[in-house]
Amino acid sequence: MKSAIVTLVLAALMPALPGQVREIDAANSKAAFSVSHIWVEHVTGRVPILSGNVVLPPGSLIPVRANAVLAAAAVVTGDPDRDRSLKSPDFFDARQFPTWTFTSTSVTAKGSSAFEMMGDLTIHGVTQQEVLNVSVGGTIAHPTYHATTHIDRHAFGMTVTRLDPTIGATVDVTLDVALK
């Protein structure tokens, strides 16, 4: 319920743009991350995409705007102890910040099947500008998007844990998004 309200508020605050608003199909969309751990291995995990929408101009799969809400409180790495640690105040502080949000601020087409999307990403109560490199798939009826980015976890305030020196600062993020 809370994430639906956040999505509605974000949509209401954005200026009206011509195009069709399409909802993210949360059941068929996913966000994944990978970060180095102890300089040798990579820890991977998933964060559910709760909701969001994309505004598509007529006849195009390149959006003019997008937003999404992800569930920090539902992060899964395959290790329950690690999941508890990530949800703790040392990292995501998921009790205080149960969701993450992304709201686009600009979109630059890179041909007809790719684009760069800049936007405000809020994690752990901190907002940073991030850039997504996105490739387009599917059709107008069933668009899909594959996005990648690299974020600095320190920029989001996740630096005070005793484990900090053993965990990489750069987190690779991959999003696979389908629209309804």
C-alpha positions as CSV (number, residue, x, y, z in Angstrom):
1,M,0.0,0.0,0.0
2,K,2.8,2.4,1.0
3,S,4.6,1.8,-2.3
4,A,1.5,2.4,-4.3
5,I,1.0,5.7,-2.6
6,V,4.6,6.7,-3.3
7,T,4.1,5.8,-7.0
8,L,0.9,7.9,-7.2
9,V,2.6,10.8,-5.6
10,L,5.6,10.6,-7.9
11,A,3.4,10.4,-10.9
12,A,1.3,13.4,-9.7
13,L,4.4,15.5,-9.2
14,M,5.8,14.9,-12.8
15,P,4.7,17.3,-15.5
16,A,2.2,15.9,-18.0
17,L,3.9,14.6,-21.2
18,P,2.3,13.4,-24.3
19,G,2.3,9.6,-24.5
20,Q,0.9,6.4,-23.2
21,V,1.5,5.6,-19.5
22,R,2.4,1.9,-19.2
23,E,2.7,0.1,-15.8
24,I,5.7,-2.0,-15.0
25,D,4.8,-5.7,-14.8
26,A,6.3,-6.4,-11.4
27,A,5.8,-10.2,-11.7
28,N,7.9,-10.3,-14.9
29,S,10.5,-7.6,-13.9
30,K,13.6,-7.9,-11.7
31,A,16.5,-6.0,-10.3
32,A,19.8,-7.7,-9.5
33,F,23.1,-6.6,-8.1
34,S,26.6,-7.8,-7.8
35,V,29.4,-6.5,-5.5
36,S,32.9,-7.8,-4.8
37,H,33.4,-9.4,-1.4
38,I,36.8,-10.1,0.2
39,W,38.4,-9.1,-3.2
40,V,37.9,-12.5,-4.7
41,E,34.2,-13.5,-4.9
42,H,31.1,-11.6,-6.0
43,V,28.0,-11.5,-3.9
44,T,24.8,-11.4,-6.0
45,G,21.3,-10.6,-5.0
46,R,17.8,-9.6,-6.1
47,V,15.6,-6.7,-5.1
48,P,11.9,-7.0,-6.2
49,I,10.5,-4.2,-8.3
50,L,7.2,-3.3,-6.6
51,S,5.7,-0.9,-9.0
52,G,6.4,1.9,-11.5
53,N,5.4,3.2,-14.9
54,V,6.9,4.4,-18.2
55,V,5.6,7.0,-20.5
56,L,6.0,6.0,-24.2
57,P,5.4,8.5,-27.0
58,P,3.2,7.2,-29.8
59,G,4.8,4.5,-31.9
60,S,8.1,4.4,-29.9
61,L,9.7,2.1,-27.4
62,I,12.0,4.9,-26.2
63,P,10.3,6.4,-23.1
64,V,10.1,10.1,-22.2
65,R,9.9,9.4,-18.5
66,A,9.9,6.5,-16.0
67,N,9.8,5.8,-12.3
68,A,10.0,2.7,-10.2
69,V,9.8,1.5,-6.6
70,L,11.9,-1.4,-5.3
71,A,11.6,-3.3,-2.1
72,A,14.8,-3.0,-0.1
73,A,13.1,-4.9,2.8
74,A,12.8,-7.9,0.5
75,V,16.4,-8.2,-0.7
76,V,17.5,-11.8,-1.3
77,T,21.1,-13.1,-1.7
78,G,20.6,-16.8,-1.0
79,D,22.1,-16.5,2.5
80,P,19.7,-15.6,5.3
81,D,22.4,-14.2,7.5
82,R,23.7,-11.9,4.8
83,D,20.2,-10.8,3.9
84,R,19.6,-9.8,7.6
85,S,22.9,-7.9,7.5
86,L,22.0,-6.1,4.3
87,K,18.6,-5.1,5.7
88,S,20.2,-3.8,9.0
89,P,21.2,-0.2,9.7
90,D,24.8,-1.0,8.6
91,F,23.6,-1.2,4.9
92,F,20.1,-0.6,3.6
93,D,18.4,0.1,7.0
94,A,15.3,-1.5,5.5
95,R,13.1,-0.9,8.6
96,Q,13.5,2.8,8.2
97,F,13.8,2.9,4.4
98,P,11.8,-0.1,3.2
99,T,11.7,1.0,-0.5
100,W,14.1,2.6,-3.0
101,T,12.8,4.9,-5.8
102,F,14.0,5.9,-9.2
103,T,12.6,8.9,-11.1
104,S,14.0,9.7,-14.5
105,T,15.1,13.3,-15.2
106,S,16.2,12.9,-18.8
107,V,16.2,10.3,-21.6
108,T,18.7,10.4,-24.6
109,A,18.0,8.0,-27.5
110,K,21.0,6.0,-28.8
111,G,19.3,4.8,-32.0
112,S,16.0,3.1,-32.1
113,S,16.8,0.3,-29.7
114,A,18.8,1.9,-26.9
115,F,18.8,4.9,-24.7
116,E,20.5,6.5,-21.7
117,M,18.2,7.4,-18.8
118,M,19.4,9.8,-16.1
119,G,17.4,10.0,-12.9
120,D,17.3,10.4,-9.2
121,L,17.9,7.1,-7.3
122,T,17.0,7.1,-3.6
123,I,18.5,4.4,-1.5
124,H,19.0,4.4,2.3
125,G,17.4,7.9,2.4
126,V,20.0,9.4,0.1
127,T,19.3,10.6,-3.4
128,Q,21.9,10.6,-6.1
129,Q,21.8,11.2,-9.9
130,E,22.5,7.9,-11.7
131,V,22.6,6.9,-15.4
132,L,21.1,3.8,-16.8
133,N,22.3,2.3,-20.1
134,V,19.2,0.7,-21.5
135,S,18.6,-1.7,-24.5
136,V,15.0,-2.1,-25.8
137,G,13.4,-5.4,-26.6
138,G,9.9,-6.7,-27.4
139,T,7.2,-4.9,-29.3
140,I,5.0,-1.9,-28.8
141,A,2.4,-4.3,-27.4
142,H,4.9,-6.0,-25.0
143,P,8.0,-3.8,-24.5
144,T,11.0,-5.0,-22.5
145,Y,14.1,-3.2,-21.2
146,H,17.5,-4.4,-20.0
147,A,19.3,-1.7,-18.1
148,T,22.7,-1.6,-16.4
149,T,24.5,0.8,-14.2
150,H,27.2,1.0,-11.6
151,I,26.6,2.8,-8.3
152,D,28.9,3.7,-5.5
153,R,27.4,2.4,-2.2
154,H,29.5,4.9,-0.2
155,A,27.6,7.8,-2.0
156,F,24.4,6.4,-0.4
157,G,25.8,6.4,3.1
158,M,26.8,2.7,3.4
159,T,30.3,3.1,4.8
160,V,30.3,2.7,8.6
161,T,30.3,-1.0,8.9
162,R,33.3,-2.9,10.3
163,L,33.1,-5.1,7.1
164,D,33.5,-2.0,4.9
165,P,37.2,-2.8,3.8
166,T,36.2,-6.2,2.6
167,I,33.3,-5.2,0.4
168,G,33.7,-3.4,-2.9
169,A,32.5,0.2,-3.2
170,T,31.1,-0.2,-6.8
171,V,27.9,-2.2,-7.1
172,D,26.9,-3.5,-10.5
173,V,23.1,-3.2,-11.1
174,T,21.0,-4.9,-13.8
175,L,17.3,-4.3,-14.4
176,D,15.1,-6.4,-16.6
177,V,11.8,-4.7,-16.9
178,A,8.6,-5.7,-18.8
179,L,5.6,-3.5,-19.2
180,K,1.9,-4.4,-18.9
